[in-house]
Amino acid sequence: METFDIIISIFLGIGLSAAVGFRVFFPLLILSLAGYYDVIPLNESWQWVGSLTAVITMGVATLIEIFGYYIPWLDNVLDTIALPLATLAGTAVMVATVTDLSPVVTWALAIIAGGGTAAAIKGNTSAARLTSSTTTGGLANPVLTTVETGTSIVMAVASIFVPIIAFVLVLFLFFVIFRFYKKLRKKRAPRT
């Protein structure tokens, strides 16, 4: 049963990392609340994430981030700083949720799977926002913001309560991203 628990904790971390790619602080808030109410076990050295102080801090940061994305010029500014923050947050949520592994394996997983997943998702959402800003003059950005926030909520909640489904959703997201870029590359290929 221990191996199953480790796999579930990895799925949980990957799901939260993907959610971080859409909104940096909301998944951290969900993780903090889950730790505070003992819904999930946190890594021993990351117990502070489940403290009341962390819950309040993440709640305030979440509100600022979500409302900031609805301000037309600020949303693009937030995207420029969000990529490195998402990578760090994706790594952090993975470290906080993976239990019963050696620190070397935990950190390797956190950097590759956690930070990598968050960076890949955030990079694509930033590109979508930039495209939206240039093609619609920013008029479609609030719709994009709402979709991103909603996706982050779904991914974060699914990660806590059904990590296997969250992991499958992450695989689906990567499949969609892969298909999009494959289709884009075909359109850009020179015709001979």
Phi, psi and omega in degrees: 000334182296319179298318178299317179297322178294316179298316178298319179294327176291315177300319177301312180296319179293319178298315178294324178297320177295318178299323177298329177296337178268318176216127186292313190269333182301312178298328176294323176296315179298317177299316180297315178296319179296322176290319180298318180267012178056037177284323178230152175280141177253151175306141185310316183280358180244022179299331180301335180299332180269015180276159178299322178300317179295319179300313181295315180299313180293325178297315179295314180298322179297313179299315180298315181297311183298313180291328178298326180289347177270356177266117190312309183281330182289331181299320178289326176295316178300322179297326181292326179267346185286331182299308177294325178295319179295320179298315177295316181294322177298319176296316182296316181293328178292316178296320183292331186259337180282123182240159173063028173238159178295153180302324180296314180293318180300312182291324177297314177299318183297316182289315184283302185281315182287300180295321179296315179297312180299317181294319180296315180293313182296320178300319179287322179291325177295318178296320178296319179293319178297317177298316179298318180296319183282327184271333182242006182066022179089357182294329181272353183300320178298325177293315178299318177300316180296318178296315180298314180297316178299318178295321178297318179297311181299313181297317182293314181293318177298321180299320181288315188264329177220073186302331179294317177296319179299318179296318178297320177297322177296315178300319178297317178301316179294325177296315179298316179298315180300314180297320180299311182290329176294317179294319179296320180294322178296321179293326182276345182298136180293140180273132181248000000 
